[in-house]
Amino acid sequence: MTKQADIKKKSLKPGNMLSPLPVVLVSCGGTPKWKPNLITIAWTGSVCSEPPMLTISVRPERYSHEIIKATREFVVNVPSLQQAGATDWCGMVSGRSVDKFTATGLTPAPALKLRCPIVLQCPLNIECRIRQSLLLGSHTMFVAEVIAVQVSATLVDAKGRLRLEKGGLIAFAHGQYFALGRCLGRFGFSVRKRTGKGKTR
Ligand SMILES: Cc1cc2nc3c(=O)[nH]c(=O)nc-3n(C[C@H](O)[C@H](O)[C@H](O)COP(=O)(O)O)c2cc1C
């Protein structure tokens, strides 16, 4: 074992350092009582395959928290580079005082299974219905089942394969937005046998 004295590391204050994170535009509302709203969320993650589930963590003081708690549904819209500015902006202003769809020019479009609209311009739209809400402390974690998914037709190739790498997706790390870089390989590349130079079976 390497000795503590030889480790070239610095200790940081315990905090939310997990990086990189996705950053998404969550749409909510769309009922007679709740007009559609958008909230930027970085604290989101996939948590179960069967049934497919994800979580978003939202502070109770957010206007979107009120809407999501009441309607029990939301859409996770995964933005591309083109929506990076709008994604940041929707995280700076509250839907209590502004209609974020109108202000950003983002288009609300029908979801397949929910009353809540999707964001048309975002390449990937994940429709979610809440299964559980857990007040963890500063944030409520909404645990939700994915009940429908829509993807831009341009990201599905002629063979029906999903080509998300062409979607211009973005990431968030320690307060900064990043474009994704080069692809390092398909999952499992480390154990696949090579059949020729640069080729895998
Ligand atoms: C990059 C980024 C990530 C954010 N992530 C979260 C988050 O995970 N949870 C949260 O409650 N607020 C998050 N926020 C803050 C909300 O998006 C922000 O307070 C927003 O204005 C709330 O809008 P609303 O009042 O219309 O719901 C984030 C903001 C930014 C810019």
The ligand as a Tripos MOL2 file, in Angstrom:
@<TRIPOS>MOLECULE
LIG
   31    33     1     0     0
SMALL
NO_CHARGES

@<TRIPOS>ATOM
      1 C1        -26.8590   24.3170  -14.2280 C.3       1 LIG1
      2 C2        -27.9630   24.3950  -13.2060 C.ar      1 LIG1
      3 C3        -28.3470   23.2540  -12.5170 C.ar      1 LIG1
      4 C4        -29.3820   23.3300  -11.5640 C.ar      1 LIG1
      5 N1        -29.7440   22.1800  -10.9100 N.ar      1 LIG1
      6 C5        -30.7380   22.2330  -10.0000 C.ar      1 LIG1
      7 C6        -31.1490   21.0400   -9.3490 C.ar      1 LIG1
      8 O1        -30.6510   19.9510   -9.5930 O.2       1 LIG1
      9 N2        -32.1530   21.1530   -8.4260 N.ar      1 LIG1
     10 C7        -32.7670   22.3570   -8.1290 C.ar      1 LIG1
     11 O2        -33.6680   22.4030   -7.2740 O.2       1 LIG1
     12 N3        -32.3870   23.4960   -8.7550 N.ar      1 LIG1
     13 C8        -31.4100   23.4570   -9.6900 C.ar      1 LIG1
     14 N4        -31.0330   24.5930  -10.3430 N.ar      1 LIG1
     15 C9        -31.7140   25.8760  -10.0080 C.3       1 LIG1
     16 C10       -33.0800   26.0280  -10.6940 C.3       1 LIG1
     17 O3        -33.0320   25.6490  -12.0540 O.3       1 LIG1
     18 C11       -33.5150   27.5110  -10.5930 C.3       1 LIG1
     19 O4        -33.6600   27.8760   -9.2500 O.3       1 LIG1
     20 C12       -34.7630   27.8420  -11.3910 C.3       1 LIG1
     21 O5        -34.8090   29.2290  -11.5680 O.3       1 LIG1
     22 C13       -36.0390   27.3650  -10.7150 C.3       1 LIG1
     23 O6        -37.1170   27.7020  -11.5530 O.3       1 LIG1
     24 P1        -38.6420   27.6480  -11.0690 P.3       1 LIG1
     25 O7        -38.7720   28.5540   -9.8650 O.co2     1 LIG1
     26 O8        -39.3940   28.1570  -12.2710 O.co2     1 LIG1
     27 O9        -38.9650   26.2350  -10.7620 O.co2     1 LIG1
     28 C14       -30.0350   24.5500  -11.2990 C.ar      1 LIG1
     29 C15       -29.6420   25.7010  -12.0090 C.ar      1 LIG1
     30 C16       -28.6320   25.6290  -12.9580 C.ar      1 LIG1
     31 C17       -28.2350   26.8500  -13.7340 C.3       1 LIG1
@<TRIPOS>BOND
     1     1     2 1
     2     2     3 ar
     3     2    30 ar
     4     3     4 ar
     5     4     5 ar
     6     4    28 ar
     7     5     6 ar
     8     6     7 ar
     9     6    13 1
    10     7     8 2
    11     7     9 ar
    12     9    10 ar
    13    10    11 2
    14    10    12 ar
    15    12    13 ar
    16    13    14 ar
    17    14    15 1
    18    14    28 ar
    19    15    16 1
    20    16    17 1
    21    16    18 1
    22    18    19 1
    23    18    20 1
    24    20    21 1
    25    20    22 1
    26    22    23 1
    27    23    24 1
    28    24    25 2
    29    24    26 1
    30    24    27 1
    31    28    29 ar
    32    29    30 ar
    33    30    31 1
@<TRIPOS>SUBSTRUCTURE
     1 LIG1         1 GROUP 0 **** ****
